[in-house]
Amino acid sequence: MAAAAVDSAMEVVPALAEEAAPEAAGLSCLVNLPGEVLEYILCSGSLTAADIGRVSSTCRRLRELCQSSGKVWKEQFRVRWPSLMKHYSPTDYVNWLEEYKVRQKAGLEARKIVASFSKRFFSEHVPCNGFSDIENLEGPEIFFEDELVCILNMEGRKALTWKYYAKKILYYLRQQKILNNLKAFLQQPDDYESYLEGAVYIDQYCNPLSDISLKDIQAQIDNIVELVCKTLRGINSRHPSLAFKAGESAMIMEIELQSQVLDAINYVLYDQLKFKGNRMDYYNALNLYMHQVLIRRTGIPISMSLLYLTIARQLGVPLEPVNFPSHFLLRWCQGAEGATLDIFDYIYIDAFGKGKQLTVKECEYLIGQHVTAALYGVVNVKKVLQRMVGNLLSLGKREGIDQSYQLLRDSLDLYLAMYPDQVQLLLLQARLYFHLGIWPEKVLDILQHIQTLDPGQHGAVGYLVQHTLEHIERKKEEVGVEVKLRSHEKHRDVCYSIGLIMKHKRYGYNCVIYGWDPTCMMGHEWIRNMNVHSLPHGHHQPFYNVLVEDGSCRYAAQENLEYNVEPQEISHPDVGRYFSEFTGTHYIPNAELEIRYPEDLESVYETVQNIYSAKKENVE
């Protein structure tokens, strides 16, 4: 009976949504239904927010059912933006209609800003002050972030430029929030020993687009702890650690009982779950991110030690971190409580080496050198994080393919958040920003700060100041954009067009063209170093700017390129900076690139027709 009533009413609802004044019979049929049935119909998902607005204006009964804080508008909000529901408590009073309006307005504002970024920053990296527009928007930040995520999740190969800038904005906003959280965390007293929390902040900052939370990582570690308890129960069914409650902070003082816990940890981590130190790919940043350590079950000494330390402390074993040179360790006290201890009163645990327990002599053998007693001492959270970020910094300096130096930039930000007056790192940051052409005004601020901290850096600071000011002046003198017409006489030898998928004849890489010059425009030193003169046509031939599938940007001679007969998407982070869509055979330039090469798109269509259509006909 109720089902029949619902079906009958569902036939009436569309009419209500379409007509301003429905027939009296239809309205009467609808409003006479039980309240829960009416509510079910209005929440069925067949009506839009506009429909609900019109329905609620038809009569008092429907207006009451569609009240702003009721279930109908809550369901409208949930269906439209499901990821936001986790931010609301079931017990809170929420004006869902108002929330809907605010979220919709935030989405429109966010899209407006994203759409403007390509025009504003096409010719340069987005400077940090370029995000001020979105920082100054009114409304909850989570609404803006949600809209950016919606843009990133748009299906298909379209809206590439929107996705490119939405990603940059989201990256910046989340990093700023995480950095503020990290700075607050670092203000905790020295006896605040949440090593895992600090490591998660580093992980989040370097991976702001990933869904990483301390809660989730702690839950995964809790699962490992459960497995350790199961093993421990087989060793000693009355072990006191088995009585610990979640979140309880308690320590076991008996060495034998502590040893049983460590034996159980070693079995579960290394034998059962197969965690191991990553000797094959040691210099990989993933080894330092705790969420990746748990996923890949491998890491380097410091990340493996933090995992081991967290598990041991939850089970009552008071291990401590040791900032040992070249190989991070943990120490386990063997001396009596309250006694005066030295380095020989500890056993040292190598979490990278399957939990092996070492003496002082074996520690020195591990790294091949004698060290002072001070290096066996325990370190606080800040020192542990300093070492983690220092490792990332070293890896960032090794970057070759990633020409944005994102890891180096992120690790510099983190290190300077902890130690803001490190002159050499400030100088490196200024040089990096100068090299990338990012925010010259910020470079001058950094250089001024360096000069205040250390006047002895006058030479390096003066050089960078001079060239940064010259760069600012050149930007002021720039007039419009350079437009390259294929029909111009000096471009008659240019064979290929922007957007075409090409293959390098010699090196075999796949790439997409995003710019060209009628002849090589690089300096004499580059031409000499790249041995361009050995090419049959030398530097007197067209050269092409290409985005390569390995993430690099290259400048290739025309004679070294050929059409890719099996075109595929190019996985390069900057594709969206230049192109709006991938069609399956070629990329379509965005508005800014098309302004610079206005005649190329027509040439691309001709090429695609001649090359790929002919191939398809041959296959058929």
Solvent accessible surface area in square Angstrom, and as a share of the most:
residue,aa,sasa,rsa
1,M,211,0.94
2,A,65,0.50
3,A,71,0.55
4,A,63,0.49
5,A,26,0.20
6,V,24,0.14
7,D,90,0.47
8,S,49,0.31
9,A,1,0.00
10,M,57,0.26
11,E,135,0.61
12,V,27,0.15
13,V,3,0.01
14,P,71,0.45
15,A,43,0.33
16,L,1,0.01
17,A,8,0.06
18,E,144,0.64
19,E,86,0.38
20,A,105,0.81
21,A,87,0.67
22,P,28,0.18
23,E,135,0.61
24,A,84,0.65
25,A,77,0.60
26,G,22,0.21
27,L,38,0.19
28,S,52,0.33
29,C,58,0.34
30,L,1,0.00
31,V,28,0.16
32,N,115,0.59
33,L,22,0.11
34,P,69,0.44
35,G,26,0.25
36,E,127,0.57
37,V,14,0.08
38,L,1,0.00
39,E,48,0.21
40,Y,137,0.52
41,I,1,0.00
42,L,3,0.02
43,C,22,0.13
44,S,52,0.34
45,G,52,0.50
46,S,71,0.46
47,L,14,0.07
48,T,81,0.47
49,A,21,0.16
50,A,59,0.45
51,D,18,0.09
52,I,0,0.00
53,G,35,0.34
54,R,111,0.40
55,V,0,0.00
56,S,20,0.13
57,S,83,0.54
58,T,32,0.19
59,C,29,0.18
60,R,172,0.63
61,R,84,0.31
62,L,0,0.00
63,R,125,0.45
64,E,102,0.46
65,L,31,0.16
66,C,7,0.04
67,Q,105,0.47
68,S,33,0.21
69,S,36,0.23
70,G,15,0.15
71,K,118,0.50
72,V,1,0.00
73,W,16,0.06
74,K,78,0.33
75,E,38,0.17
76,Q,22,0.10
77,F,0,0.00
78,R,102,0.37
79,V,83,0.48
80,R,117,0.43
81,W,10,0.04
82,P,82,0.52
83,S,62,0.40
84,L,4,0.02
85,M,40,0.18
86,K,154,0.65
87,H,91,0.41
88,Y,42,0.16
89,S,47,0.30
90,P,133,0.84
91,T,126,0.73
92,D,84,0.44
93,Y,172,0.65
94,V,18,0.10
95,N,59,0.30
96,W,16,0.06
97,L,47,0.24
98,E,85,0.38
99,E,41,0.18
100,Y,16,0.06
101,K,111,0.47
102,V,45,0.26
103,R,1,0.00
104,Q,72,0.32
105,K,133,0.56
106,A,4,0.03
107,G,4,0.04
108,L,118,0.59
109,E,59,0.27
110,A,0,0.00
111,R,79,0.29
112,K,144,0.61
113,I,17,0.08
114,V,2,0.01
115,A,51,0.39
116,S,40,0.26
117,F,1,0.00
118,S,8,0.05
119,K,165,0.70
120,R,99,0.36
121,F,17,0.07
122,F,14,0.06
123,S,87,0.56
124,E,50,0.22
125,H,48,0.22
126,V,14,0.08
127,P,16,0.10
128,C,43,0.26
129,N,75,0.39
130,G,3,0.03
131,F,13,0.05
132,S,42,0.27
133,D,65,0.33
134,I,6,0.03
135,E,85,0.38
136,N,116,0.60
137,L,40,0.20
138,E,160,0.72
139,G,43,0.41
140,P,57,0.36
141,E,77,0.35
142,I,51,0.26
143,F,2,0.01
144,F,7,0.03
145,E,14,0.06
146,D,11,0.06
147,E,12,0.05
148,L,0,0.00
149,V,43,0.25
150,C,51,0.30
151,I,0,0.00
152,L,50,0.25
153,N,104,0.54
154,M,70,0.31
155,E,163,0.73
156,G,60,0.57
157,R,111,0.41
158,K,126,0.53
159,A,25,0.19
160,L,27,0.13
161,T,12,0.07
162,W,77,0.27
163,K,32,0.14
164,Y,23,0.09
165,Y,2,0.01
166,A,0,0.00
167,K,96,0.41
168,K,62,0.26
169,I,0,0.00
170,L,3,0.01
171,Y,39,0.15
172,Y,33,0.13
173,L,10,0.05
174,R,59,0.21
175,Q,14,0.06
176,Q,64,0.28
177,K,81,0.34
178,I,18,0.09
179,L,23,0.12
180,N,92,0.47
181,N,64,0.33
182,L,1,0.01
183,K,88,0.37
184,A,64,0.50
185,F,12,0.05
186,L,32,0.16
187,Q,149,0.66
188,Q,81,0.36
189,P,88,0.55
190,D,111,0.58
191,D,116,0.60
192,Y,83,0.31
193,E,80,0.36
194,S,34,0.22
195,Y,7,0.03
196,L,10,0.05
197,E,30,0.13
198,G,0,0.00
199,A,0,0.00
200,V,3,0.02
201,Y,37,0.14
202,I,1,0.00
203,D,0,0.00
204,Q,32,0.14
205,Y,4,0.01
206,C,15,0.09
207,N,32,0.16
208,P,6,0.03
209,L,60,0.30
210,S,53,0.34
211,D,129,0.67
212,I,17,0.09
213,S,34,0.22
214,L,65,0.32
215,K,166,0.71
216,D,71,0.37
217,I,3,0.01
218,Q,52,0.23
219,A,49,0.38
220,Q,69,0.31
221,I,0,0.00
222,D,53,0.28
223,N,96,0.49
224,I,11,0.06
225,V,14,0.08
226,E,116,0.52
227,L,55,0.27
228,V,0,0.00
229,C,17,0.10
230,K,145,0.61
231,T,30,0.18
232,L,0,0.00
233,R,123,0.45
234,G,72,0.70
235,I,84,0.43
236,N,38,0.19
237,S,81,0.52
238,R,219,0.80
239,H,3,0.01
240,P,51,0.32
241,S,2,0.01
242,L,40,0.20
243,A,81,0.63
244,F,48,0.20
245,K,161,0.68
246,A,109,0.85
247,G,87,0.84
248,E,81,0.36
249,S,109,0.71
250,A,30,0.23
251,M,80,0.36
252,I,8,0.04
253,M,110,0.49
254,E,99,0.45
255,I,65,0.33
256,E,115,0.51
257,L,34,0.17
258,Q,7,0.03
259,S,29,0.19
260,Q,30,0.14
261,V,0,0.00
262,L,0,0.00
263,D,77,0.40
264,A,0,0.00
265,I,0,0.00
266,N,31,0.16
267,Y,105,0.40
268,V,0,0.00
269,L,1,0.01
270,Y,12,0.05
271,D,80,0.41
272,Q,82,0.36
273,L,21,0.11
274,K,138,0.59
275,F,3,0.01
276,K,120,0.51
277,G,9,0.09
278,N,14,0.07
279,R,165,0.60
280,M,187,0.84
281,D,64,0.33
282,Y,70,0.26
283,Y,138,0.53
284,N,40,0.20
285,A,20,0.15
286,L,60,0.30
287,N,0,0.00
288,L,2,0.01
289,Y,12,0.04
290,M,0,0.00
291,H,25,0.11
292,Q,37,0.17
293,V,0,0.00
294,L,15,0.07
295,I,116,0.59
296,R,81,0.30
297,R,102,0.37
298,T,11,0.07
299,G,0,0.00
300,I,10,0.05
301,P,4,0.03
302,I,2,0.01
303,S,0,0.00
304,M,2,0.01
305,S,0,0.00
306,L,0,0.00
307,L,0,0.00
308,Y,0,0.00
309,L,2,0.01
310,T,19,0.11
311,I,0,0.00
312,A,0,0.00
313,R,52,0.19
314,Q,57,0.25
315,L,3,0.01
316,G,0,0.00
317,V,0,0.00
318,P,46,0.29
319,L,0,0.00
320,E,48,0.22
321,P,0,0.00
322,V,0,0.00
323,N,43,0.22
324,F,0,0.00
325,P,35,0.22
326,S,89,0.57
327,H,22,0.10
328,F,1,0.01
329,L,0,0.00
330,L,0,0.00
331,R,31,0.11
332,W,9,0.03
333,C,39,0.24
334,Q,62,0.28
335,G,24,0.23
336,A,73,0.56
337,E,151,0.67
338,G,83,0.80
339,A,53,0.41
340,T,139,0.81
341,L,62,0.31
342,D,79,0.41
343,I,31,0.16
344,F,148,0.62
345,D,44,0.23
346,Y,24,0.09
347,I,47,0.24
348,Y,0,0.00
349,I,0,0.00
350,D,7,0.04
351,A,0,0.00
352,F,9,0.04
353,G,17,0.17
354,K,124,0.53
355,G,2,0.02
356,K,123,0.52
357,Q,66,0.29
358,L,9,0.04
359,T,75,0.43
360,V,13,0.07
361,K,164,0.70
362,E,75,0.34
363,C,0,0.00
364,E,33,0.15
365,Y,189,0.72
366,L,70,0.35
367,I,35,0.18
368,G,65,0.62
369,Q,99,0.44
370,H,146,0.65
371,V,9,0.05
372,T,89,0.51
373,A,61,0.47
374,A,88,0.68
375,L,72,0.36
376,Y,0,0.00
377,G,27,0.26
378,V,68,0.39
379,V,27,0.16
380,N,54,0.27
381,V,11,0.06
382,K,70,0.29
383,K,88,0.37
384,V,0,0.00
385,L,1,0.00
386,Q,42,0.19
387,R,49,0.18
388,M,0,0.00
389,V,1,0.00
390,G,22,0.21
391,N,45,0.23
392,L,0,0.00
393,L,13,0.06
394,S,62,0.40
395,L,21,0.10
396,G,0,0.00
397,K,117,0.50
398,R,153,0.56
399,E,36,0.16
400,G,61,0.58
401,I,93,0.47
402,D,52,0.27
403,Q,81,0.36
404,S,36,0.23
405,Y,56,0.21
406,Q,52,0.23
407,L,27,0.14
408,L,9,0.05
409,R,52,0.19
410,D,3,0.02
411,S,0,0.00
412,L,0,0.00
413,D,35,0.18
414,L,0,0.00
415,Y,26,0.10
416,L,17,0.09
417,A,21,0.16
418,M,8,0.04
419,Y,46,0.17
420,P,79,0.50
421,D,82,0.43
422,Q,73,0.33
423,V,26,0.15
424,Q,112,0.50
425,L,21,0.10
426,L,13,0.06
427,L,4,0.02
428,L,44,0.22
429,Q,17,0.07
430,A,0,0.00
431,R,115,0.42
432,L,12,0.06
433,Y,19,0.07
434,F,71,0.30
435,H,126,0.56
436,L,20,0.10
437,G,23,0.22
438,I,3,0.01
439,W,51,0.18
440,P,12,0.08
441,E,87,0.39
442,K,67,0.28
443,V,1,0.00
444,L,43,0.22
445,D,84,0.43
446,I,10,0.05
447,L,0,0.00
448,Q,129,0.57
449,H,72,0.32
450,I,0,0.00
451,Q,55,0.24
452,T,105,0.61
453,L,65,0.32
454,D,46,0.24
455,P,91,0.58
456,G,70,0.67
457,Q,34,0.15
458,H,124,0.55
459,G,56,0.53
460,A,29,0.23
461,V,9,0.05
462,G,31,0.30
463,Y,126,0.48
464,L,8,0.04
465,V,45,0.26
466,Q,100,0.44
467,H,53,0.24
468,T,1,0.00
469,L,86,0.43
470,E,71,0.32
471,H,47,0.21
472,I,26,0.13
473,E,87,0.39
474,R,134,0.49
475,K,77,0.32
476,K,144,0.61
477,E,127,0.57
478,E,121,0.54
479,V,140,0.81
480,G,74,0.71
481,V,67,0.38
482,E,126,0.56
483,V,74,0.42
484,K,22,0.09
485,L,70,0.35
486,R,45,0.17
487,S,90,0.58
488,H,93,0.41
489,E,116,0.52
490,K,123,0.52
491,H,9,0.04
492,R,164,0.60
493,D,85,0.44
494,V,10,0.06
495,C,74,0.44
496,Y,28,0.11
497,S,1,0.00
498,I,0,0.00
499,G,0,0.00
500,L,1,0.01
501,I,0,0.00
502,M,0,0.00
503,K,72,0.30
504,H,9,0.04
505,K,115,0.49
506,R,182,0.66
507,Y,135,0.51
508,G,35,0.33
509,Y,23,0.09
510,N,14,0.07
511,C,0,0.00
512,V,0,0.00
513,I,0,0.00
514,Y,35,0.13
515,G,3,0.03
516,W,0,0.00
517,D,20,0.11
518,P,32,0.20
519,T,53,0.31
520,C,11,0.07
521,M,130,0.58
522,M,80,0.36
523,G,46,0.44
524,H,160,0.71
525,E,110,0.49
526,W,61,0.21
527,I,10,0.05
528,R,155,0.56
529,N,101,0.52
530,M,115,0.51
531,N,93,0.48
532,V,6,0.03
533,H,122,0.54
534,S,76,0.49
535,L,34,0.17
536,P,119,0.75
537,H,117,0.52
538,G,11,0.10
539,H,47,0.21
540,H,137,0.61
541,Q,13,0.06
542,P,4,0.02
543,F,3,0.01
544,Y,0,0.00
545,N,44,0.22
546,V,0,0.00
547,L,1,0.00
548,V,0,0.00
549,E,69,0.31
550,D,60,0.31
551,G,14,0.14
552,S,8,0.05
553,C,39,0.23
554,R,92,0.34
555,Y,32,0.12
556,A,6,0.05
557,A,3,0.03
558,Q,28,0.12
559,E,41,0.18
560,N,30,0.16
561,L,1,0.00
562,E,71,0.32
563,Y,63,0.24
564,N,9,0.05
565,V,89,0.51
566,E,121,0.54
567,P,28,0.17
568,Q,91,0.40
569,E,80,0.36
570,I,6,0.03
571,S,94,0.61
572,H,15,0.07
573,P,91,0.57
574,D,31,0.16
575,V,12,0.07
576,G,8,0.07
577,R,30,0.11
578,Y,26,0.10
579,F,0,0.00
580,S,35,0.22
581,E,41,0.18
582,F,7,0.03
583,T,58,0.34
584,G,25,0.24
585,T,38,0.22
586,H,11,0.05
587,Y,3,0.01
588,I,38,0.19
589,P,5,0.03
590,N,8,0.04
591,A,66,0.51
592,E,23,0.10
593,L,4,0.02
594,E,63,0.28
595,I,94,0.47
596,R,40,0.14
597,Y,18,0.07
598,P,58,0.36
599,E,58,0.26
600,D,0,0.00
601,L,29,0.15
602,E,120,0.54
603,S,22,0.14
604,V,0,0.00
605,Y,107,0.41
606,E,97,0.44
607,T,17,0.10
608,V,23,0.13
609,Q,116,0.51
610,N,100,0.51
611,I,53,0.27
612,Y,21,0.08
613,S,32,0.20
614,A,43,0.33
615,K,77,0.33
616,K,131,0.55
617,E,121,0.54
618,N,127,0.65
619,V,118,0.68
620,E,155,0.69
